[in-house]
């Protein structure tokens, strides 16, 4: 669009080099420490609670640092008549963000990619044969996005399913690792994710030692992949223990 002589040109968006410069500084600084003071292989403290939504069949709330997620489970409900008969149940997953979840206000929306990945992570852990011809709905809402959103959504959704009484082979715990130069950073915050060269996420059933989903982005060496996978599996085992403890505490409180 042309402008009048002497008038200032309209402001346009151009990618800032500030983040790239800061990323190079981080990668080249041997004394760099994480913004929250954690070690490279240390996860954020997890706060988990079930029964967060009274109207749902099951629900859970998860808080890992600044990342806050709430998940509600509804059903099983009768599947739509248009669907073909099935001896197994159906799982419907939806992940959405509130309008205030990120620093850019008014950006809340459904996240189709995350919804699909949540479905893939959970489907293998649910005994679908236990509710034939019916559908279970899982609605995840990211209240605040502080990094590692998807693995926290998956872990929280698994907890909500268990709270609802849906039969499962095991809980599903999820953890991600970011690759920054030569360093592997577990449970990255949003700032660290913006600098990453690649990411790896594992969702697993810790008690069965089975992986339900593995997602890799970026360029990785074989050695780095093995190292990152082991970090994730170890962290998933620890997170699984915390999740089971949360369910036991909730059951004890109900019985009192």
Secondary structure as UniProt FT lines:
FT   TURN            5..6
FT   HELIX           18..28
FT   TURN            30..31
FT   TURN            35..36
FT   TURN            40..41
FT   STRAND          46..50
FT   TURN            54..55
FT   STRAND          58..64
FT   TURN            65..66
FT   STRAND          67..78
FT   TURN            81..82
FT   STRAND          90..97
FT   TURN            99..100
FT   TURN            105..106
FT   HELIX           112..123
FT   TURN            124..125
FT   HELIX           128..131
FT   TURN            132..133
FT   STRAND          134..144
FT   HELIX           149..164
FT   STRAND          173..180
FT   TURN            181..182
FT   STRAND          183..186
FT   HELIX           190..195
FT   STRAND          198..205
FT   TURN            206..209
FT   STRAND          210..218
FT   HELIX           222..255
//
